[in-house]
Amino acid sequence: MFSNVPAKYLLELGFFPQHSGFGYLVYAIRMISADPLGYYSGKIDVYAALKSEYGVSESCAKRCMYYSLQTAWQTSYNSRLHSIFPSYSKNYPPSLSEFICRAAIEISGETDVGSDRSA
């Protein structure tokens, strides 16, 4: 069973759970954080997994996730999301793949640190 860490992380960054892209982002971030090397080596296809799980096309999944990212990015009080990507303009968010990978890496780091403390 997957944890709720990606959903909590997205909520902290100002994402809106009512967007369908929110759920797709949670799923994609979970997949990549579980096996980052599998994603980077091309063994994991996030969009094929989304199609299998939710029955959506790659273009639909990308559009929904990007809309969710863009909405969170353009929310005026969202300084935390902007601080993660300081080199990007206030008007244009990072690419979808860059955001998903960064989120997965940060979540992986948080869960690794937590497990080291309990050991």
Secondary structure, 3 states (H helix, E strand, C coil): CCCCHHHHHHHHCCCCCCCHHHHHHHHHHHHHHHCHHHHHCCCCCHHHHHHHHHCCCHHHHHHHHHHHHHHHHHCCCCHHHHHHCCCCCCCCCCCHHHHHHHHHHHHHHHHHHHHHHHC
